[in-house]
Amino acid sequence: MKAVVKARPEPGVHIAEVPEPRPGEDEILVRVQATSICGSDLAMYEWRDWVAERMQTPRVVGHEFCGTVETVGGRVERVQPGDFIAAETHVVDGTCYQCLIGEQHVCSNVQIIGFDRDGCFAELIAIPAANAWITDRSMPVEVASIQEPFGNAVHSATRGLLRDQVVLVTGCGPIGLFCIAIAKAEGAARVIASDVNDYRAELARTAGADAVVDARRPDSSEALLLAAGRPFDVALEMSGAAPAIGQALHCLRPGGWISLLGLPVEPVTLDLNELVIQKGVTIHGIFGRRIWETWEHTRRLLSPGGGVDVTPLITHRISLEDVEEAMHLLQRGECGKIVIYPRGVP
């Protein structure tokens, strides 16, 4: 089959013919209908340090997808051929302490699809049946394919109260854009966003931001507080940029809370006394999605009447062969969410 492969431990990917996967007894074989690109895929493409420490090559890459189940292993009962599914991309062991107490999203021995095992930038993928999220076929394919990254935003945005709160979103890549839309749907009083990219600033307005501040401004902190009308109750930090993390904590009111999902490229230095401890700030580190709590919340928000329409945030629809151009779009910040169709754009 045709797939996008990271062949060697270096920057880049290429299209290759690889053997079709064979599902194990507890696995299912899925024909991929649509898949989408994530910031972590860009990290893989650029071969950043954390990817190099984790990934063994060669590897079929990609992790966000939806598709139709073709065959199931001999011990599979819950999922059937013909089911339309998305996938929880963190494959957990089910036996570590976190799994046993219901915190599978921080499993000690997690394997991530597309990094630790072959991924979905391909025509077919084999995954554990336990990771299949059965999806109603009324959901558009392109929306179904982004449930996993949307779930990251749900996890980030719902660690505390949103209704009637003043919310800051730093970093308007796809997950930051989703956070804006979620905060509005959940009844936030005001949502202010910041980014360094004009294209994504405009998308933030499309997502529902009440105001967008250019983070390159020397007075951006003052501009954020002026737009908010008062210090922020909530900060959702999606960029991983050290200045944005410090700024978000600075702009939080005493007693506020912040979710950190963006991955910094280098260690970050903060004045914890001033920015966290003496302000009584609550910090949530976000990794993946709470299984399956986040997925249920995702289903509600993306359903008709759920309050979030992500289709205006899907800016590009491409074929598998165009994956490198998609990576370049991500590098330039000239896109929202990019959806790939392995069998060609319909």
Secondary structure by P-SEA (a helix, b strand, c coil): cccccccccccbbbbbbbccccccccbbbbccccccccaaaaaaaaccaaaaacccccccccccbbbbbcccccccccccccccccccccccccccccccccccccccccccccccccccccccccccccccccccccccaaaaaaaaaaaaaaaaaccccccccbbbbccccaaaaaaaaaaaaacccbbbbbcccaaaaaaaaaacccccccccccaaaaaaaaaacccccbbbbccccaaaaaaaaaaccccbbbbbcccccccccccccccccccbbbbbbbccccccaaaaaaaaaacccccccccccccccccccaaaaaaaaaaaccccbbbbbccccc
